[in-house]
Amino acid sequence: MNQRAVLLIKTVHTAIFLWMSACILYVLFAGLTQSYDWKLAVAIGMVLLESAVYLVNGRRCPLTHWAQHYGDPTGNDLIADIFLPPSFARKIPPLCGGLFVFNMLVLLVSYLFALR
C-alpha cells in the first residue's frame, strides 16, 4: 500500500467534502438572508457539478477508485476514502442531497417573497 498516496487522496477528498458542505450551507444562508449574489451562483454551480460527476460516474466518487488503487483497505463503492467512519460516509449522499433540495426550496420561497 502506498500510504502517502492514500493519505493525499483522503486529505483532498475530505477538503472537497468540507467545501461542498459549505456550499450547501451557503445556499440555506442565502435563502434565509435573501442574499442573491455571485457567491450563491458559485455555491449552487459547485453542488450541481459535484452531483453530475457523482452521477455520471455511476453514483461513485472517482477518488474512491484511486484510493483503492493505492491500497486503501477501507475503500468501497461509496466514499470511504474520506476521514469519516464508513457508517457515516455511506449516509453522506442522501443527507447532503436532501439538505441541498431543502435549501433550494427555502431559497425559492425566500426569493418569491422578496418579489412581493
N, CA, C and O atoms as a GROMACS GRO file, in nm:
protein
  464
    1MET      N    1   0.085  -0.119   0.000
    1MET     CA    2   0.000   0.000   0.000
    1MET      C    3   0.089   0.124   0.000
    1MET      O    4   0.187   0.131   0.074
    2ASN      N    5   0.054   0.220  -0.082
    2ASN     CA    6   0.124   0.348  -0.087
    2ASN      C    7   0.054   0.443   0.009
    2ASN      O    8  -0.041   0.512  -0.027
    3GLN      N    9   0.103   0.447   0.133
    3GLN     CA   10   0.036   0.524   0.237
    3GLN      C   11   0.035   0.673   0.208
    3GLN      O   12  -0.061   0.742   0.243
    4ARG      N   13   0.139   0.724   0.146
    4ARG     CA   14   0.142   0.868   0.115
    4ARG      C   15   0.034   0.903   0.014
    4ARG      O   16  -0.034   1.005   0.028
    5ALA      N   17   0.018   0.820  -0.088
    5ALA     CA   18  -0.085   0.846  -0.190
    5ALA      C   19  -0.224   0.837  -0.128
    5ALA      O   20  -0.310   0.921  -0.156
    6VAL      N   21  -0.247   0.736  -0.045
    6VAL     CA   22  -0.378   0.722   0.019
    6VAL      C   23  -0.406   0.840   0.111
    6VAL      O   24  -0.517   0.893   0.113
    7LEU      N   25  -0.306   0.883   0.187
    7LEU     CA   26  -0.322   1.000   0.275
    7LEU      C   27  -0.355   1.124   0.193
    7LEU      O   28  -0.442   1.202   0.232
    8LEU      N   29  -0.286   1.144   0.081
    8LEU     CA   30  -0.313   1.259  -0.004
    8LEU      C   31  -0.456   1.254  -0.060
    8LEU      O   32  -0.526   1.355  -0.059
    9ILE      N   33  -0.497   1.138  -0.108
    9ILE     CA   34  -0.632   1.123  -0.164
    9ILE      C   35  -0.736   1.150  -0.056
    9ILE      O   36  -0.834   1.222  -0.081
   10LYS      N   37  -0.717   1.094   0.062
   10LYS     CA   38  -0.814   1.116   0.171
   10LYS      C   39  -0.818   1.263   0.212
   10LYS      O   40  -0.924   1.316   0.242
   11THR      N   41  -0.702   1.328   0.213
   11THR     CA   42  -0.697   1.469   0.251
   11THR      C   43  -0.768   1.555   0.147
   11THR      O   44  -0.847   1.643   0.183
   12VAL      N   45  -0.742   1.530   0.019
   12VAL     CA   46  -0.808   1.606  -0.087
   12VAL      C   47  -0.958   1.580  -0.084
   12VAL      O   48  -1.037   1.673  -0.097
   13HIS      N   49  -0.996   1.456  -0.067
   13HIS     CA   50  -1.138   1.422  -0.067
   13HIS      C   51  -1.209   1.484   0.053
   13HIS      O   52  -1.322   1.529   0.041
   14THR      N   53  -1.144   1.485   0.168
   14THR     CA   54  -1.203   1.548   0.286
   14THR      C   55  -1.217   1.698   0.265
   14THR      O   56  -1.318   1.757   0.305
   15ALA      N   57  -1.118   1.760   0.203
   15ALA     CA   58  -1.126   1.904   0.174
   15ALA      C   59  -1.243   1.933   0.079
   15ALA      O   60  -1.316   2.030   0.097
   16ILE      N   61  -1.259   1.848  -0.022
   16ILE     CA   62  -1.371   1.865  -0.116
   16ILE      C   63  -1.504   1.849  -0.042
   16ILE      O   64  -1.597   1.926  -0.064
   17PHE      N   65  -1.511   1.748   0.044
   17PHE     CA   66  -1.633   1.726   0.123
   17PHE      C   67  -1.667   1.849   0.207
   17PHE      O   68  -1.782   1.892   0.212
   18LEU      N   69  -1.567   1.906   0.273
   18LEU     CA   70  -1.590   2.023   0.357
   18LEU      C   71  -1.632   2.143   0.272
   18LEU      O   72  -1.722   2.218   0.311
   19TRP      N   73  -1.568   2.161   0.157
   19TRP     CA   74  -1.605   2.271   0.067
   19TRP      C   75  -1.749   2.255   0.017
   19TRP      O   76  -1.826   2.350   0.017
   20MET      N   77  -1.784   2.133  -0.024
   20MET     CA   78  -1.919   2.111  -0.075
   20MET      C   79  -2.023   2.130   0.036
   20MET      O   80  -2.132   2.180   0.011
   21SER      N   81  -1.989   2.089   0.158
   21SER     CA   82  -2.078   2.110   0.271
   21SER      C   83  -2.099   2.260   0.296
   21SER      O   84  -2.210   2.304   0.325
   22ALA      N   85  -1.992   2.336   0.284
   22ALA     CA   86  -2.002   2.482   0.300
   22ALA      C   87  -2.091   2.542   0.190
   22ALA      O   88  -2.170   2.632   0.216
   23CYS      N   89  -2.077   2.492   0.068
   23CYS     CA   90  -2.162   2.540  -0.042
   23CYS      C   91  -2.309   2.511  -0.015
   23CYS      O   92  -2.395   2.596  -0.037
   24ILE      N   93  -2.337   2.391   0.032
   24ILE     CA   94  -2.476   2.354   0.063
   24ILE      C   95  -2.531   2.442   0.174
   24ILE      O   96  -2.645   2.488   0.166
   25LEU      N   97  -2.452   2.467   0.275
   25LEU     CA   98  -2.498   2.554   0.385
   25LEU      C   99  -2.511   2.699   0.340
   25LEU      O  100  -2.597   2.771   0.390
   26TYR      N  101  -2.427   2.742   0.247
   26TYR     CA  102  -2.439   2.879   0.197
   26TYR      C  103  -2.571   2.901   0.124
   26TYR      O  104  -2.628   3.010   0.130
   27VAL      N  105  -2.619   2.799   0.055
   27VAL     CA  106  -2.749   2.811  -0.012
   27VAL      C  107  -2.858   2.839   0.091
   27VAL      O  108  -2.945   2.923   0.069
   28LEU      N  109  -2.854   2.770   0.203
   28LEU     CA  110  -2.951   2.795   0.310
   28LEU      C  111  -2.933   2.936   0.366
   28LEU      O  112  -3.031   3.008   0.383
   29PHE      N  113  -2.811   2.975   0.393
   29PHE     CA  114  -2.782   3.109   0.444
   29PHE      C  115  -2.835   3.215   0.349
   29PHE      O  116  -2.899   3.311   0.392
   30ALA      N  117  -2.810   3.198   0.221
   30ALA     CA  118  -2.856   3.296   0.122
   30ALA      C  119  -3.008   3.304   0.119
   30ALA      O  120  -3.065   3.412   0.106
   31GLY      N  121  -3.073   3.190   0.131
   31GLY     CA  122  -3.219   3.190   0.134
   31GLY      C  123  -3.275   3.259   0.256
   31GLY      O  124  -3.372   3.334   0.248
   32LEU      N  125  -3.213   3.235   0.370
   32LEU     CA  126  -3.262   3.295   0.495
   32LEU      C  127  -3.233   3.445   0.503
   32LEU      O  128  -3.309   3.520   0.565
   33THR      N  129  -3.125   3.488   0.440
   33THR     CA  130  -3.086   3.631   0.446
   33THR      C  131  -3.118   3.706   0.317
   33THR      O  132  -3.088   3.824   0.305
   34GLN      N  133  -3.178   3.637   0.223
   34GLN     CA  134  -3.210   3.693   0.092
   34GLN      C  135  -3.088   3.757   0.028
   34GLN      O  136  -3.092   3.870  -0.021
   35SER      N  137  -2.978   3.682   0.029
   35SER     CA  138  -2.852   3.726  -0.031
   35SER      C  139  -2.836   3.658  -0.166
   35SER      O  140  -2.790   3.544  -0.175
   36TYR      N  141  -2.875   3.727  -0.270
   36TYR     CA  142  -2.869   3.670  -0.404
   36TYR      C  143  -2.751   3.734  -0.476
   36TYR      O  144  -2.764   3.840  -0.538
   37ASP      N  145  -2.637   3.669  -0.468
   37ASP     CA  146  -2.516   3.726  -0.525
   37ASP      C  147  -2.436   3.620  -0.600
   37ASP      O  148  -2.481   3.506  -0.614
   38TRP      N  149  -2.319   3.657  -0.646
   38TRP     CA  150  -2.234   3.567  -0.723
   38TRP      C  151  -2.191   3.447  -0.640
   38TRP      O  152  -2.171   3.338  -0.694
   39LYS      N  153  -2.177   3.465  -0.508
   39LYS     CA  154  -2.136   3.352  -0.423
   39LYS      C  155  -2.244   3.245  -0.421
   39LYS      O  156  -2.213   3.126  -0.416
   40LEU      N  157  -2.368   3.286  -0.425
   40LEU     CA  158  -2.478   3.189  -0.430
   40LEU      C  159  -2.474   3.112  -0.561
   40LEU      O  160  -2.492   2.990  -0.562
   41ALA      N  161  -2.451   3.182  -0.671
   41ALA     CA  162  -2.442   3.116  -0.801
   41ALA      C  163  -2.327   3.016  -0.803
   41ALA      O  164  -2.341   2.905  -0.856
   42VAL      N  165  -2.213   3.054  -0.746
   42VAL     CA  166  -2.098   2.963  -0.740
   42VAL      C  167  -2.131   2.842  -0.654
   42VAL      O  168  -2.100   2.728  -0.692
   43ALA      N  169  -2.193   2.864  -0.539
   43ALA     CA  170  -2.227   2.753  -0.448
   43ALA      C  171  -2.321   2.653  -0.516
   43ALA      O  172  -2.299   2.532  -0.511
   44ILE      N  173  -2.425   2.705  -0.580
   44ILE     CA  174  -2.520   2.616  -0.649
   44ILE      C  175  -2.450   2.544  -0.764
   44ILE      O  176  -2.469   2.424  -0.783
   45GLY      N  177  -2.370   2.617  -0.839
   45GLY     CA  178  -2.298   2.556  -0.951
   45GLY      C  179  -2.203   2.446  -0.906
   45GLY      O  180  -2.194   2.342  -0.971
   46MET      N  181  -2.132   2.468  -0.795
   46MET     CA  182  -2.039   2.368  -0.744
   46MET      C  183  -2.114   2.241  -0.702
   46MET      O  184  -2.069   2.130  -0.731
   47VAL      N  185  -2.226   2.258  -0.634
   47VAL     CA  186  -2.303   2.141  -0.589
   47VAL      C  187  -2.359   2.066  -0.709
   47VAL      O  188  -2.356   1.943  -0.712
   48LEU      N  189  -2.408   2.137  -0.808
   48LEU     CA  190  -2.461   2.071  -0.927
   48LEU      C  191  -2.350   2.000  -1.005
   48LEU      O  192  -2.371   1.890  -1.056
   49LEU      N  193  -2.233   2.062  -1.013
   49LEU     CA  194  -2.121   1.998  -1.081
   49LEU      C  195  -2.077   1.872  -1.008
   49LEU      O  196  -2.054   1.768  -1.070
   50GLU      N  197  -2.065   1.881  -0.878
   50GLU     CA  198  -2.028   1.764  -0.796
   50GLU      C  199  -2.131   1.653  -0.813
   50GLU      O  200  -2.095   1.535  -0.824
   51SER      N  201  -2.258   1.689  -0.814
   51SER     CA  202  -2.365   1.590  -0.831
   51SER      C  203  -2.355   1.524  -0.969
   51SER      O  204  -2.373   1.402  -0.980
   52ALA      N  205  -2.328   1.602  -1.071
   52ALA     CA  206  -2.316   1.547  -1.206
   52ALA      C  207  -2.198   1.450  -1.215
   52ALA      O  208  -2.210   1.343  -1.274
   53VAL      N  209  -2.084   1.487  -1.156
   53VAL     CA  210  -1.968   1.398  -1.157
   53VAL      C  211  -2.002   1.267  -1.086
   53VAL      O  212  -1.967   1.159  -1.134
   54TYR      N  213  -2.068   1.277  -0.973
   54TYR     CA  214  -2.106   1.160  -0.895
   54TYR      C  215  -2.201   1.070  -0.974
   54TYR      O  216  -2.185   0.948  -0.976
   55LEU      N  217  -2.301   1.130  -1.038
   55LEU     CA  218  -2.399   1.051  -1.113
   55LEU      C  219  -2.340   0.991  -1.240
   55LEU      O  220  -2.366   0.875  -1.272
   56VAL      N  221  -2.261   1.069  -1.313
   56VAL     CA  222  -2.200   1.019  -1.436
   56VAL      C  223  -2.105   0.904  -1.407
   56VAL      O  224  -2.085   0.815  -1.490
   57ASN      N  225  -2.045   0.906  -1.288
   57ASN     CA  226  -1.950   0.802  -1.250
   57ASN      C  227  -2.022   0.683  -1.185
   57ASN      O  228  -1.959   0.606  -1.112
   58GLY      N  229  -2.149   0.668  -1.210
   58GLY     CA  230  -2.222   0.553  -1.158
   58GLY      C  231  -2.250   0.561  -1.008
   58GLY      O  232  -2.246   0.459  -0.939
   59ARG      N  233  -2.276   0.682  -0.959
   59ARG     CA  234  -2.301   0.705  -0.816
   59ARG      C  235  -2.184   0.656  -0.732
   59ARG      O  236  -2.200   0.592  -0.628
   60ARG      N  237  -2.067   0.688  -0.782
   60ARG     CA  238  -1.945   0.651  -0.713
   60ARG      C  239  -1.845   0.764  -0.731
   60ARG      O  240  -1.826   0.813  -0.842
   61CYS      N  241  -1.782   0.805  -0.624
   61CYS     CA  242  -1.684   0.912  -0.634
   61CYS      C  243  -1.560   0.863  -0.708
   61CYS      O  244  -1.510   0.755  -0.676
   62PRO      N  245  -1.510   0.939  -0.805
   62PRO     CA  246  -1.390   0.898  -0.877
   62PRO      C  247  -1.268   0.880  -0.787
   62PRO      O  248  -1.179   0.801  -0.819
   63LEU      N  249  -1.262   0.951  -0.678
   63LEU     CA  250  -1.146   0.939  -0.589
   63LEU      C  251  -1.143   0.805  -0.516
   63LEU      O  252  -1.036   0.760  -0.473
   64THR      N  253  -1.257   0.740  -0.501
   64THR     CA  254  -1.261   0.610  -0.437
   64THR      C  255  -1.178   0.509  -0.516
   64THR      O  256  -1.106   0.428  -0.459
   65HIS      N  257  -1.190   0.515  -0.648
   65HIS     CA  258  -1.112   0.424  -0.732
   65HIS      C  259  -0.962   0.443  -0.709
   65HIS      O  260  -0.888   0.346  -0.696
   66TRP      N  261  -0.920   0.567  -0.703
   66TRP     CA  262  -0.777   0.595  -0.681
   66TRP      C  263  -0.732   0.546  -0.544
   66TRP      O  264  -0.624   0.489  -0.530
   67ALA      N  265  -0.816   0.569  -0.443
   67ALA     CA  266  -0.781   0.523  -0.308
   67ALA      C  267  -0.764   0.371  -0.305
   67ALA      O  268  -0.670   0.320  -0.245
   68GLN      N  269  -0.855   0.300  -0.370
   68GLN     CA  270  -0.845   0.154  -0.375
   68GLN      C  271  -0.722   0.112  -0.455
   68GLN      O  272  -0.652   0.018  -0.418
   69HIS      N  273  -0.695   0.183  -0.564
   69HIS     CA  274  -0.579   0.150  -0.648
   69HIS      C  275  -0.449   0.160  -0.568
   69HIS      O  276  -0.358   0.079  -0.587
   70TYR      N  277  -0.441   0.256  -0.480
   70TYR     CA  278  -0.319   0.274  -0.400
   70TYR      C  279  -0.323   0.196  -0.269
   70TYR      O  280  -0.235   0.212  -0.185
   71GLY      N  281  -0.424   0.110  -0.253
   71GLY     CA  282  -0.424   0.015  -0.143
   71GLY      C  283  -0.502   0.054  -0.019
   71GLY      O  284  -0.475   0.001   0.089
   72ASP      N  285  -0.598   0.144  -0.032
   72ASP     CA  286  -0.679   0.179   0.084
   72ASP      C  287  -0.764   0.058   0.123
   72ASP      O  288  -0.852   0.017   0.047
   73PRO      N  289  -0.739   0.000   0.241
   73PRO     CA  290  -0.814  -0.120   0.280
   73PRO      C  291  -0.960  -0.092   0.311
   73PRO      O  292  -1.040  -0.186   0.313
   74THR      N  293  -0.997   0.034   0.335
   74THR     CA  294  -1.137   0.064   0.369
   74THR      C  295  -1.218   0.107   0.247
   74THR      O  296  -1.339   0.128   0.258
   75GLY      N  297  -1.154   0.120   0.131
   75GLY     CA  298  -1.226   0.166   0.012
   75GLY      C  299  -1.340   0.073  -0.023
   75GLY      O  300  -1.329  -0.049  -0.012
   76ASN      N  301  -1.449   0.132  -0.066
   76ASN     CA  302  -1.563   0.053  -0.112
   76ASN      C  303  -1.629   0.130  -0.226
   76ASN      O  304  -1.570   0.224  -0.278
   77ASP      N  305  -1.748   0.094  -0.264
   77ASP     CA  306  -1.812   0.160  -0.376
   77ASP      C  307  -1.875   0.293  -0.339
   77ASP      O  308  -1.942   0.354  -0.422
   78LEU      N  309  -1.856   0.339  -0.220
   78LEU     CA  310  -1.913   0.467  -0.181
   78LEU      C  311  -1.802   0.569  -0.166
   78LEU      O  312  -1.729   0.596  -0.261
   79ILE      N  313  -1.788   0.625  -0.050
   79ILE     CA  314  -1.690   0.731  -0.031
   79ILE      C  315  -1.612   0.709   0.098
   79ILE      O  316  -1.592   0.803   0.175
   80ALA      N  317  -1.568   0.588   0.122
   80ALA     CA  318  -1.494   0.557   0.243
   80ALA      C  319  -1.350   0.608   0.238
   80ALA      O  320  -1.275   0.591   0.334
   81ASP      N  321  -1.312   0.671   0.127
   81ASP     CA  322  -1.178   0.727   0.118
   81ASP      C  323  -1.175   0.868   0.177
   81ASP      O  324  -1.099   0.953   0.132
   82ILE      N  325  -1.258   0.892   0.275
   82ILE     CA  326  -1.265   1.019   0.344
   82ILE      C  327  -1.238   0.994   0.492
   82ILE      O  328  -1.257   0.881   0.539
   83PHE      N  329  -1.195   1.094   0.564
   83PHE     CA  330  -1.165   1.076   0.706
   83PHE      C  331  -1.292   1.080   0.790
   83PHE      O  332  -1.309   1.168   0.874
   84LEU      N  333  -1.379   0.986   0.768
   84LEU     CA  334  -1.503   0.971   0.846
   84LEU      C  335  -1.527   0.822   0.865
   84LEU      O  336  -1.480   0.741   0.786
   85PRO      N  337  -1.600   0.786   0.970
   85PRO     CA  338  -1.634   0.644   0.985
   85PRO      C  339  -1.716   0.596   0.866
   85PRO      O  340  -1.804   0.668   0.819
   86PRO      N  341  -1.688   0.476   0.816
   86PRO     CA  342  -1.762   0.425   0.699
   86PRO      C  343  -1.914   0.427   0.716
   86PRO      O  344  -1.986   0.450   0.619
   87SER      N  345  -1.963   0.404   0.838
   87SER     CA  346  -2.108   0.404   0.858
   87SER      C  347  -2.167   0.543   0.833
   87SER      O  348  -2.280   0.554   0.784
   88PHE      N  349  -2.093   0.648   0.864
   88PHE     CA  350  -2.140   0.784   0.838
   88PHE      C  351  -2.116   0.821   0.691
   88PHE      O  352  -2.199   0.886   0.629
   89ALA      N  353  -2.003   0.778   0.637
   89ALA     CA  354  -1.969   0.813   0.499
   89ALA      C  355  -2.075   0.763   0.401
   89ALA      O  356  -2.104   0.830   0.302
   90ARG      N  357  -2.133   0.646   0.428
   90ARG     CA  358  -2.237   0.591   0.340
   90ARG      C  359  -2.363   0.678   0.337
   90ARG      O  360  -2.439   0.675   0.241
   91LYS      N  361  -2.383   0.754   0.443
   91LYS     CA  362  -2.504   0.836   0.454
   91LYS      C  363  -2.487   0.975   0.394
   91LYS      O  364  -2.584   1.050   0.384
   92ILE      N  365  -2.366   1.010   0.354
   92ILE     CA  366  -2.341   1.145   0.304
   92ILE      C  367  -2.422   1.178   0.179
   92ILE      O  368  -2.487   1.282   0.178
   93PRO      N  369  -2.424   1.095   0.074
   93PRO     CA  370  -2.501   1.134  -0.045
   93PRO      C  371  -2.649   1.163  -0.017
   93PRO      O  372  -2.698   1.268  -0.060
   94PRO      N  373  -2.722   1.075   0.052
   94PRO     CA  374  -2.862   1.110   0.074
   94PRO      C  375  -2.881   1.228   0.170
   94PRO      O  376  -2.972   1.308   0.151
   95LEU      N  377  -2.796   1.239   0.271
   95LEU     CA  378  -2.809   1.352   0.364
   95LEU      C  379  -2.779   1.484   0.295
   95LEU      O  380  -2.857   1.579   0.305
   96CYS      N  381  -2.669   1.491   0.225
   96CYS     CA  382  -2.632   1.616   0.158
   96CYS      C  383  -2.728   1.647   0.044
   96CYS      O  384  -2.764   1.763   0.023
   97GLY      N  385  -2.769   1.546  -0.029
   97GLY     CA  386  -2.864   1.568  -0.137
   97GLY      C  387  -2.997   1.620  -0.086
   97GLY      O  388  -3.054   1.715  -0.140
   98GLY      N  389  -3.047   1.557   0.019
   98GLY     CA  390  -3.172   1.602   0.079
   98GLY      C  391  -3.163   1.742   0.135
   98GLY      O  392  -3.254   1.823   0.120
   99LEU      N  393  -3.052   1.771   0.200
   99LEU     CA  394  -3.032   1.904   0.256
   99LEU      C  395  -3.023   2.009   0.145
   99LEU      O  396  -3.076   2.119   0.160
  100PHE      N  397  -2.957   1.975   0.035
  100PHE     CA  398  -2.948   2.070  -0.076
  100PHE      C  399  -3.086   2.098  -0.135
  100PHE      O  400  -3.119   2.213  -0.162
  101VAL      N  401  -3.165   1.995  -0.155
  101VAL     CA  402  -3.301   2.014  -0.210
  101VAL      C  403  -3.382   2.101  -0.115
  101VAL      O  404  -3.451   2.193  -0.159
  102PHE      N  405  -3.376   2.073   0.015
  102PHE     CA  406  -3.448   2.154   0.114
  102PHE      C  407  -3.401   2.300   0.108
  102PHE      O  408  -3.483   2.392   0.109
  103ASN      N  409  -3.270   2.320   0.102
  103ASN     CA  410  -3.215   2.455   0.099
  103ASN      C  411  -3.257   2.529  -0.028
  103ASN      O  412  -3.282   2.650  -0.025
  104MET      N  413  -3.265   2.458  -0.139
  104MET     CA  414  -3.312   2.520  -0.263
  104MET      C  415  -3.459   2.561  -0.252
  104MET      O  416  -3.499   2.663  -0.306
  105LEU      N  417  -3.538   2.481  -0.181
  105LEU     CA  418  -3.678   2.519  -0.159
  105LEU      C  419  -3.688   2.643  -0.071
  105LEU      O  420  -3.768   2.732  -0.097
  106VAL      N  421  -3.606   2.649   0.034
  106VAL     CA  422  -3.601   2.769   0.119
  106VAL      C  423  -3.562   2.889   0.035
  106VAL      O  424  -3.621   2.997   0.048
  107LEU      N  425  -3.462   2.872  -0.050
  107LEU     CA  426  -3.417   2.980  -0.137
  107LEU      C  427  -3.528   3.026  -0.231
  107LEU      O  428  -3.548   3.146  -0.249
  108LEU      N  429  -3.599   2.932  -0.290
  108LEU     CA  430  -3.708   2.966  -0.382
  108LEU      C  431  -3.819   3.043  -0.311
  108LEU      O  432  -3.867   3.145  -0.361
  109VAL      N  433  -3.860   2.993  -0.196
  109VAL     CA  434  -3.965   3.061  -0.120
  109VAL      C  435  -3.919   3.201  -0.080
  109VAL      O  436  -3.995   3.297  -0.090
  110SER      N  437  -3.795   3.211  -0.035
  110SER     CA  438  -3.741   3.341   0.003
  110SER      C  439  -3.740   3.437  -0.116
  110SER      O  440  -3.775   3.554  -0.102
  111TYR      N  441  -3.701   3.388  -0.230
  111TYR     CA  442  -3.695   3.471  -0.350
  111TYR      C  443  -3.835   3.516  -0.392
  111TYR      O  444  -3.856   3.632  -0.430
  112LEU      N  445  -3.931   3.424  -0.386
  112LEU     CA  446  -4.068   3.459  -0.425
  112LEU      C  447  -4.128   3.563  -0.331
  112LEU      O  448  -4.201   3.652  -0.375
  113PHE      N  449  -4.097   3.554  -0.202
  113PHE     CA  450  -4.147   3.653  -0.107
  113PHE      C  451  -4.075   3.786  -0.124
  113PHE      O  452  -4.133   3.891  -0.095
  114ALA      N  453  -3.952   3.784  -0.169
  114ALA     CA  454  -3.877   3.908  -0.191
  114ALA      C  455  -3.934   3.985  -0.311
  114ALA      O  456  -3.922   4.107  -0.319
  115LEU      N  457  -3.997   3.913  -0.404
  115LEU     CA  458  -4.056   3.978  -0.521
  115LEU      C  459  -4.180   4.056  -0.488
  115LEU      O  460  -4.220   4.144  -0.564
  116ARG      N  461  -4.243   4.025  -0.378
  116ARG     CA  462  -4.370   4.092  -0.340
  116ARG      C  463  -4.348   4.232  -0.294
  116ARG      O  464  -4.444   4.300  -0.259
   0.00000   0.00000   0.00000
